[in-house]
């Protein structure tokens, strides 16, 4: 009886935790674009990024050691996460920060980055062997139209050269590569180990670049350190932790559909904080993006319900022989007869 009561309770808790985690993911991921603009106004990109990852890598390493999870880590897991972290953390943040630093608006940077759900969905079949239903394709298409409208409303709002728009595109490619590598890797690792390896590898690479360019020394003002602390805790630790946690629970297509919401959220914040353009076209794109994500989520929820019904459906037993129908009864093996005796 307790088991039957406990199962619905666990499902109810999961039904609440996953949506809350999704909301937290969207807000935390969006904050990275906003704080990137604030942090790089007076400080070089490499300086900001290096000191964003130094305390993060050290803190995660301490927690990993104290937790004892490192004892269960294999070399294959560490090697796999080193490669994934090269794209998920280093490649992604360097290109995003470079985009904002050269003058591309935070909204546009996030919006170009938000195209990746369509790419992920297109690659999910051949590379991940994941079937994307037609309803989810429709939702992704609607969301893409919304993103396009917002890009149209903000394009030309900065003085960045056209070639600079390749930077957020490269950030998108980096995260897509990391996502596909993680999903195809046979060496899954706990989230804590994953974040620690990613942050440590990124810190080392950033330190090499910062030392080579003379941008390793941080400024001494309190604003820089407050910004750096926020970057380490929210867009990095929280956002990436939720990204990998959600990836293993809601799937690659649904998770990447949530990135459509990052774009309009960032656009709204950029308009409020930096007076970046937010027009009726932007608002229309926001609504379309939300509608597209809703369609993907509803389709995914229905698919999960149908899958549970199929698993719960009892398997029908073959009809028993009935001597009254003229069928001779099946012979009972000697061993069974002896056991019956």
C-alpha positions as CSV (number, residue, x, y, z in Angstrom):
1,X,0.0,0.0,0.0
2,X,2.8,2.4,0.9
3,X,4.5,1.8,-2.4
4,X,1.3,2.5,-4.3
5,X,0.8,5.8,-2.4
6,X,4.4,6.8,-2.8
7,X,4.6,6.5,-6.5
8,X,2.0,9.3,-7.2
9,X,3.7,11.5,-4.6
10,X,7.1,11.1,-6.3
11,X,5.5,11.9,-9.7
12,X,3.8,14.9,-8.3
13,X,7.1,16.2,-6.9
14,X,8.8,15.7,-10.2
15,X,6.0,17.4,-12.0
16,X,6.7,20.5,-9.9
17,X,10.5,20.4,-9.7
18,X,11.1,20.0,-13.5
19,X,9.0,23.1,-14.5
20,X,10.7,25.2,-11.7
21,X,14.1,24.0,-12.9
22,X,13.2,25.0,-16.4
23,X,12.2,28.5,-15.3
24,X,15.3,28.8,-13.3
25,X,17.4,27.7,-16.3
26,X,15.9,30.3,-18.6
27,X,16.5,33.1,-16.1
28,X,20.0,32.0,-15.2
29,X,21.0,31.5,-18.8
30,X,19.6,34.9,-19.8
31,X,21.5,36.6,-17.0
32,X,24.8,35.6,-18.6
33,X,24.2,37.8,-21.7
34,X,23.2,40.8,-19.5
35,X,26.1,40.6,-17.1
36,X,28.5,39.9,-19.9
37,X,27.7,43.4,-21.2
38,X,28.1,45.0,-17.8
39,X,31.3,43.1,-17.1
40,X,33.1,43.9,-20.4
41,X,32.3,47.6,-20.5
42,X,35.6,48.6,-18.9
43,X,37.5,45.3,-18.5
44,X,38.9,43.0,-21.2
45,X,36.9,39.9,-22.1
46,X,39.7,37.4,-21.1
47,X,40.1,39.1,-17.7
48,X,36.4,38.8,-16.9
49,X,36.2,35.2,-18.0
50,X,39.4,34.1,-16.2
51,X,38.3,35.4,-12.9
52,X,34.8,34.1,-13.5
53,X,36.2,30.6,-13.7
54,X,39.0,30.7,-11.1
55,X,36.8,30.8,-8.0
56,X,34.3,28.5,-9.7
57,X,36.8,25.8,-10.5
58,X,38.5,26.0,-7.1
59,X,35.1,25.8,-5.3
60,X,33.8,22.9,-7.4
61,X,37.1,21.0,-6.9
62,X,36.8,21.4,-3.1
63,X,33.2,20.2,-3.1
64,X,34.1,17.3,-5.3
65,X,36.9,16.2,-3.0
66,X,34.8,16.6,0.2
67,X,31.9,14.7,-1.4
68,X,34.1,11.7,-2.3
69,X,32.6,11.5,-5.8
70,X,36.1,11.7,-7.4
71,X,36.8,8.2,-6.1
72,X,34.2,6.8,-8.5
73,X,35.4,8.8,-11.5
74,X,37.0,6.9,-14.3
75,X,39.7,8.2,-16.7
76,X,37.2,7.7,-19.6
77,X,34.7,9.9,-17.9
78,X,37.2,12.6,-17.3
79,X,38.6,12.5,-20.8
80,X,35.1,12.6,-22.3
81,X,34.1,15.6,-20.1
82,X,37.3,17.4,-21.0
83,X,36.4,17.4,-24.7
84,X,32.8,18.3,-24.0
85,X,33.8,21.1,-21.7
86,X,36.1,22.5,-24.4
87,X,32.9,23.3,-26.4
88,X,30.3,23.7,-23.7
89,X,32.2,26.2,-21.5
90,X,35.3,27.5,-23.2
91,X,34.1,27.9,-26.8
92,X,30.6,29.0,-25.8
93,X,31.5,31.7,-23.3
94,X,34.5,33.1,-25.3
95,X,32.4,33.7,-28.4
96,X,29.4,35.1,-26.5
97,X,31.5,37.6,-24.6
98,X,33.4,38.5,-27.7
99,X,30.0,39.2,-29.4
100,X,28.9,41.5,-26.7
101,X,32.3,43.2,-26.4
102,X,32.3,44.2,-30.1
103,X,29.0,45.9,-29.8
104,X,26.3,43.3,-30.7
105,X,23.3,43.8,-28.6
106,X,22.6,41.3,-25.8
107,X,19.2,40.4,-27.4
108,X,20.7,39.8,-30.8
109,X,23.5,37.6,-29.4
110,X,21.0,35.5,-27.5
111,X,18.7,35.3,-30.5
112,X,21.3,34.0,-32.9
113,X,22.3,31.5,-30.2
114,X,18.6,30.5,-29.9
115,X,18.6,29.1,-33.5
116,X,20.3,26.0,-32.1
117,X,17.1,24.1,-31.2
118,X,16.3,23.7,-34.9
119,X,19.8,22.5,-35.6
120,X,19.6,20.1,-32.6
121,X,16.2,18.8,-33.8
122,X,17.6,18.3,-37.3
123,X,20.6,16.4,-36.0
124,X,18.8,14.4,-33.3
125,X,17.6,11.8,-35.8
126,X,20.8,10.9,-37.7
127,X,23.2,11.5,-34.8
128,X,21.3,10.7,-31.6
129,X,18.7,8.3,-33.0
130,X,15.9,10.4,-31.5
131,X,12.6,10.7,-33.3
132,X,11.2,14.3,-33.3
133,X,7.4,14.2,-33.7
134,X,5.7,16.4,-36.2
135,X,4.1,18.5,-33.5
136,X,7.5,19.3,-32.1
137,X,8.8,20.2,-35.5
138,X,5.9,22.6,-35.9
139,X,6.6,24.1,-32.5
140,X,10.2,24.6,-33.3
141,X,9.3,26.2,-36.6
142,X,6.9,28.6,-34.9
143,X,9.6,29.5,-32.3
144,X,12.1,30.0,-35.1
145,X,9.8,32.5,-36.8
146,X,9.5,34.3,-33.5
147,X,13.3,34.5,-33.2
148,X,13.5,35.8,-36.7
149,X,11.1,38.6,-36.0
150,X,13.0,39.7,-32.9
151,X,16.3,39.6,-34.9
152,X,14.7,41.8,-37.5
153,X,13.6,44.3,-34.9
154,X,17.1,44.5,-33.4
155,X,19.3,44.1,-36.5
156,X,21.2,47.3,-37.1
157,X,20.9,48.6,-33.6
158,X,24.7,48.3,-33.1
159,X,27.8,49.5,-34.9
160,X,29.3,46.0,-35.0
161,X,30.6,45.0,-38.5
162,X,28.6,42.3,-40.2
163,X,31.4,39.7,-39.8
164,X,31.0,40.1,-36.0
165,X,27.7,38.3,-36.2
166,X,29.6,35.1,-36.9
167,X,30.7,35.2,-33.2
168,X,27.3,34.3,-31.6
169,X,26.9,31.8,-34.4
170,X,30.2,30.1,-33.4
171,X,28.9,30.1,-29.8
172,X,25.8,28.3,-31.0
173,X,27.9,25.7,-32.8
174,X,30.0,25.2,-29.7
175,X,27.1,24.4,-27.5
176,X,25.4,22.2,-30.1
177,X,28.7,20.2,-30.5
178,X,28.9,19.8,-26.7
179,X,25.3,18.6,-26.5
180,X,25.6,16.0,-29.2
181,X,28.9,14.8,-27.7
182,X,27.4,14.4,-24.3
183,X,24.3,12.5,-25.6
184,X,26.5,10.1,-27.6
185,X,29.1,9.6,-25.0
186,X,29.0,6.1,-23.3
187,X,30.8,7.5,-20.3
188,X,28.1,9.5,-18.4
189,X,29.4,11.4,-15.4
190,X,27.5,12.9,-12.4
191,X,26.7,16.6,-12.7
192,X,29.2,17.7,-10.0
193,X,32.1,15.9,-11.8
194,X,30.9,17.2,-15.1
195,X,30.9,20.9,-13.9
196,X,34.2,20.5,-12.1
197,X,36.0,19.1,-15.2
198,X,34.4,21.7,-17.5
199,X,35.3,24.6,-15.2
200,X,38.8,23.5,-14.5
201,X,39.6,22.9,-18.2
202,X,38.2,26.3,-19.1
203,X,40.1,28.0,-16.4
204,X,43.4,26.6,-17.6
205,X,42.8,27.5,-21.2
206,X,41.7,31.1,-20.2
207,X,44.7,31.5,-18.0
208,X,47.1,30.6,-20.9
209,X,45.4,33.1,-23.2
210,X,45.2,35.8,-20.6
211,X,48.8,35.4,-19.6
212,X,49.9,35.4,-23.3
213,X,48.0,38.7,-24.0
214,X,48.8,40.4,-20.7
215,X,45.2,40.5,-19.5
216,X,45.4,38.2,-16.5
217,X,45.7,40.9,-13.8
218,X,42.2,41.8,-12.4
219,X,41.1,45.3,-11.4
220,X,40.8,46.1,-7.7
221,X,37.4,47.7,-7.6
222,X,34.5,46.0,-5.8
223,X,32.2,46.2,-8.8
224,X,34.4,43.9,-10.8
225,X,34.5,41.3,-8.0
226,X,30.7,41.4,-7.4
227,X,30.1,41.0,-11.1
228,X,32.6,38.1,-11.3
229,X,31.0,36.4,-8.2
230,X,27.6,36.7,-9.8
231,X,28.9,35.3,-13.1
232,X,30.4,32.3,-11.3
233,X,27.3,31.4,-9.3
234,X,24.4,32.2,-11.7
235,X,25.2,32.0,-15.4
236,X,27.9,29.4,-14.9
237,X,27.2,27.1,-11.9
238,X,23.4,27.4,-11.8
239,X,22.7,27.7,-15.6
240,X,25.1,24.9,-16.7
241,X,24.1,22.7,-13.7
242,X,20.4,23.0,-14.7
243,X,21.3,22.5,-18.4
244,X,22.9,19.1,-17.8
245,X,20.3,18.1,-15.1
246,X,17.4,18.9,-17.4
247,X,19.1,17.3,-20.4
248,X,19.0,13.9,-18.7
249,X,15.3,14.3,-17.7
250,X,13.4,16.1,-20.4
251,X,15.5,15.3,-23.5
252,X,17.5,17.3,-25.9
253,X,14.6,18.6,-28.1
254,X,12.6,19.9,-25.2
255,X,15.6,21.4,-23.4
256,X,16.8,23.2,-26.5
257,X,13.2,24.5,-27.1
258,X,13.6,26.3,-23.8
259,X,16.4,28.3,-25.3
260,X,13.8,30.0,-27.5
261,X,12.6,31.7,-24.2
262,X,16.1,32.8,-23.3
263,X,16.2,35.1,-26.4
264,X,13.1,37.2,-25.7
265,X,13.9,37.2,-21.9
266,X,17.3,38.7,-22.7
267,X,15.7,41.1,-25.2
268,X,13.3,42.4,-22.5
269,X,16.1,42.8,-20.0
270,X,18.3,44.5,-22.5
271,X,15.6,47.0,-23.3
272,X,15.0,47.8,-19.7
273,X,18.6,48.0,-18.6
274,X,20.5,49.3,-21.7
275,X,17.7,50.9,-23.8
276,X,18.1,48.3,-26.5
277,X,15.2,48.4,-29.0
278,X,11.9,46.6,-28.0
279,X,9.2,47.2,-30.6
280,X,5.8,45.6,-31.4
281,X,7.7,43.3,-33.8
282,X,9.9,42.2,-30.8
283,X,6.7,41.6,-28.7
284,X,5.2,39.6,-31.6
285,X,8.3,37.5,-31.8
286,X,8.2,36.9,-28.1
287,X,4.7,35.6,-28.3
288,X,5.5,33.3,-31.2
289,X,8.5,31.9,-29.4
290,X,6.4,31.2,-26.3
291,X,3.8,29.5,-28.4
292,X,6.4,27.4,-30.2
293,X,7.9,26.2,-26.9
294,X,4.4,25.5,-25.4
295,X,3.6,23.3,-28.4
296,X,6.9,21.4,-28.0
297,X,6.3,20.9,-24.3
298,X,2.6,19.8,-24.8
299,X,3.7,17.3,-27.5
300,X,6.4,15.9,-25.2
301,X,4.0,15.6,-22.3
302,X,1.5,13.7,-24.4
303,X,4.2,11.4,-25.7
304,X,5.3,10.6,-22.1
305,X,1.8,9.8,-21.1
306,X,1.3,7.5,-24.1
307,X,4.5,5.8,-23.3
308,X,3.5,5.2,-19.7
309,X,0.1,3.8,-20.8
310,X,1.9,1.4,-23.2
311,X,4.2,0.2,-20.4
312,X,1.3,-0.2,-18.0
313,X,-0.9,-2.1,-20.4
314,X,-1.1,-5.8,-19.3
315,X,0.2,-8.4,-21.7
316,X,-2.6,-10.7,-22.8
317,X,-2.0,-14.3,-22.0
318,X,-2.5,-16.9,-24.8
319,X,-5.8,-18.6,-24.7
320,X,-5.9,-21.8,-22.7
321,X,-6.8,-25.1,-24.4
322,X,-10.4,-26.1,-23.7
323,X,-11.1,-29.8,-24.0
324,X,-14.8,-28.9,-24.5
325,X,-13.9,-27.3,-27.8
326,X,-12.5,-30.6,-29.0
327,X,-8.9,-29.7,-28.5
328,X,-6.7,-32.2,-26.8
329,X,-5.0,-31.0,-23.6
330,X,-1.3,-30.3,-23.9
331,X,0.9,-33.1,-22.4
332,X,2.5,-32.3,-19.0
333,X,6.2,-32.9,-18.9
334,X,7.4,-35.7,-16.6
335,X,9.3,-33.3,-14.5
336,X,6.3,-31.1,-13.9
337,X,4.2,-34.2,-13.0
338,X,6.8,-35.2,-10.5
339,X,6.9,-31.8,-9.0
340,X,3.1,-31.7,-8.8
341,X,3.2,-34.9,-6.8
